[in-house]
Amino acid sequence: MILLDTHSWVWWASDVDELSKPARRAIDAAVAEGRGLVSSISVWEVAMLVARGRLKLTIAVDDWVAQAERIPGLRFVPVNNAIALRSVQLPGRLHDDPADRIIIATALGHGAAVVTKDERIRRYEHVRAIW
């Protein structure tokens, strides 16, 4: 099981050449086996980036997300109460970015590795990261 960080999801779904080779292989394999996850907080992040002009998509964000939701082998995980609580109870030292904390809490709750380029997440000793 793997969980795509927001940028990994965008890069993979958009088929741009930003992912590392191990990250792309891990995503492709997990999705082919029905083990790919994306947190709903990533949908929020993408919508915010588009609204602020920091991310340009070739289609409307609603349509882009709807297309991603139809990808076989990729499942969206809602931010439920357990994930919200876990995100503020994470062990050790981690920065305060709420989206990153929710992504990590989601990964831990599902026994998933996080596919991320984010050094802060990759250095966090309590979650397995792939890059």
FENLIN-V564290 format. One record per pair of residues at least 24 apart in sequence whose C-alpha atoms are under 10 Angstrom apart, sorted by sequence separation. I is the first residue (numbers start at 1). J is the second residue. D is the distance in whole Angstrom. If there is no record, write none. Layout:
i & j & d
I & J & D
I & J & D
//
This chain:
i & j & d
2 & 26 & 8
3 & 27 & 9
79 & 103 & 9
82 & 106 & 9
83 & 107 & 9
104 & 128 & 9
1 & 26 & 10
2 & 27 & 7
83 & 108 & 9
95 & 120 & 8
104 & 129 & 10
1 & 27 & 10
77 & 103 & 10
79 & 105 & 10
80 & 106 & 9
83 & 109 & 7
94 & 120 & 8
95 & 121 & 9
2 & 29 & 10
3 & 30 & 9
79 & 106 & 8
82 & 109 & 8
94 & 121 & 8
1 & 29 & 10
2 & 30 & 7
9 & 37 & 9
78 & 106 & 9
1 & 30 & 7
2 & 31 & 9
9 & 38 & 7
77 & 106 & 8
94 & 123 & 9
95 & 124 & 9
1 & 31 & 9
8 & 38 & 10
9 & 39 & 10
38 & 68 & 10
77 & 107 & 10
94 & 124 & 7
38 & 69 & 10
93 & 124 & 8
94 & 125 & 9
1 & 33 & 9
3 & 35 & 9
4 & 36 & 7
5 & 37 & 9
6 & 38 & 8
10 & 42 & 9
92 & 124 & 8
93 & 125 & 9
94 & 126 & 10
1 & 34 & 8
2 & 35 & 6
3 & 36 & 6
4 & 37 & 6
5 & 38 & 7
6 & 39 & 8
9 & 42 & 8
10 & 43 & 10
43 & 76 & 9
77 & 110 & 10
91 & 124 & 10
92 & 125 & 8
93 & 126 & 10
1 & 35 & 5
2 & 36 & 5
3 & 37 & 5
4 & 38 & 5
5 & 39 & 8
6 & 40 & 10
9 & 43 & 10
42 & 76 & 9
91 & 125 & 9
92 & 126 & 8
1 & 36 & 6
2 & 37 & 6
3 & 38 & 6
4 & 39 & 8
6 & 41 & 8
7 & 42 & 9
36 & 71 & 10
40 & 75 & 10
41 & 76 & 10
42 & 77 & 10
91 & 126 & 7
1 & 37 & 7
2 & 38 & 9
3 & 39 & 7
5 & 41 & 10
6 & 42 & 5
10 & 46 & 8
36 & 72 & 9
37 & 73 & 8
38 & 74 & 7
39 & 75 & 9
40 & 76 & 6
41 & 77 & 9
90 & 126 & 8
5 & 42 & 7
6 & 43 & 8
9 & 46 & 10
34 & 71 & 10
35 & 72 & 10
36 & 73 & 6
37 & 74 & 6
38 & 75 & 6
39 & 76 & 6
40 & 77 & 6
41 & 78 & 8
4 & 42 & 9
6 & 44 & 10
7 & 45 & 9
34 & 72 & 7
35 & 73 & 6
36 & 74 & 5
37 & 75 & 5
38 & 76 & 5
39 & 77 & 5
40 & 78 & 5
41 & 79 & 7
6 & 45 & 7
7 & 46 & 9
33 & 72 & 9
34 & 73 & 4
35 & 74 & 7
36 & 75 & 6
37 & 76 & 6
38 & 77 & 6
39 & 78 & 6
40 & 79 & 6
6 & 46 & 7
31 & 71 & 9
32 & 72 & 8
33 & 73 & 6
34 & 74 & 6
35 & 75 & 8
36 & 76 & 9
37 & 77 & 7
38 & 78 & 9
39 & 79 & 7
40 & 80 & 10
31 & 72 & 7
32 & 73 & 6
33 & 74 & 9
34 & 75 & 8
31 & 73 & 4
32 & 74 & 9
14 & 57 & 9
30 & 73 & 7
31 & 74 & 6
14 & 58 & 9
29 & 73 & 10
30 & 74 & 8
31 & 75 & 9
10 & 55 & 10
28 & 73 & 9
10 & 57 & 10
27 & 74 & 10
14 & 64 & 9
13 & 64 & 9
13 & 65 & 10
10 & 64 & 10
13 & 67 & 9
14 & 68 & 10
45 & 99 & 8
10 & 65 & 10
13 & 68 & 7
44 & 99 & 9
41 & 98 & 9
42 & 99 & 8
10 & 68 & 10
13 & 71 & 9
41 & 99 & 6
42 & 100 & 9
9 & 68 & 9
40 & 99 & 10
41 & 100 & 9
39 & 99 & 9
42 & 102 & 9
41 & 102 & 7
42 & 103 & 8
40 & 102 & 9
41 & 103 & 7
39 & 102 & 8
40 & 103 & 9
39 & 103 & 6
38 & 103 & 8
39 & 104 & 10
41 & 106 & 10
39 & 105 & 10
40 & 106 & 10
39 & 106 & 7
38 & 106 & 9
39 & 107 & 9
37 & 106 & 9
38 & 107 & 9
4 & 74 & 10
37 & 107 & 9
3 & 74 & 9
2 & 74 & 10
3 & 75 & 9
3 & 76 & 9
37 & 110 & 9
3 & 77 & 9
37 & 112 & 8
36 & 112 & 9
37 & 113 & 10
38 & 114 & 10
35 & 112 & 9
37 & 114 & 9
26 & 113 & 10
27 & 115 & 8
26 & 115 & 8
23 & 114 & 10
24 & 115 & 9
23 & 115 & 6
6 & 99 & 9
22 & 115 & 9
23 & 116 & 8
5 & 99 & 10
6 & 100 & 9
23 & 117 & 9
5 & 100 & 8
20 & 115 & 10
19 & 115 & 9
20 & 116 & 10
6 & 103 & 9
19 & 116 & 9
20 & 117 & 8
5 & 103 & 7
19 & 117 & 8
4 & 103 & 9
5 & 104 & 9
18 & 117 & 10
3 & 103 & 8
3 & 104 & 9
5 & 107 & 10
3 & 106 & 8
4 & 107 & 9
27 & 130 & 10
3 & 107 & 6
26 & 130 & 8
2 & 107 & 7
3 & 108 & 10
26 & 131 & 9
1 & 107 & 9
8 & 114 & 9
9 & 115 & 9
23 & 129 & 10
24 & 130 & 10
3 & 110 & 9
8 & 115 & 7
9 & 116 & 9
23 & 130 & 6
24 & 131 & 9
2 & 110 & 9
3 & 111 & 9
4 & 112 & 10
5 & 113 & 10
7 & 115 & 9
8 & 116 & 6
22 & 130 & 7
23 & 131 & 5
1 & 110 & 8
2 & 111 & 8
3 & 112 & 6
4 & 113 & 8
5 & 114 & 6
6 & 115 & 9
7 & 116 & 7
8 & 117 & 8
22 & 131 & 6
1 & 111 & 7
2 & 112 & 5
3 & 113 & 6
4 & 114 & 6
5 & 115 & 6
6 & 116 & 8
7 & 117 & 8
8 & 118 & 10
20 & 130 & 9
21 & 131 & 8
1 & 112 & 5
2 & 113 & 5
3 & 114 & 5
4 & 115 & 5
5 & 116 & 5
7 & 118 & 9
20 & 131 & 6
1 & 113 & 7
2 & 114 & 6
3 & 115 & 6
4 & 116 & 7
5 & 117 & 8
19 & 131 & 8
1 & 114 & 9
2 & 115 & 7
3 & 116 & 9
5 & 118 & 9
5 & 121 & 10
8 & 131 & 10
5 & 129 & 10
4 & 129 & 10
2 & 128 & 10
3 & 129 & 9
4 & 130 & 10
2 & 129 & 9
3 & 130 & 10
2 & 130 & 9
//
